[in-house]
Amino acid sequence: MNAEPFDKSPLCFAVRRGVREKLKAIPNWQERLRELVDELLEETGDNCQQMTMIV
């Protein structure tokens, strides 16, 4: 598991119908999704540990 603390504000996005239920049925889905997001950021050249979110 990632030792970095989580952001206090969650990231929310809409998904196609039925995806939410299927995703929640996957064991450890939240951590796996976080890892995929980290990989996506690495692929685009961003280091997620240095990012600052501006709202």
Beta strands, then each sheet from edge to edge (+ up, - down):
end
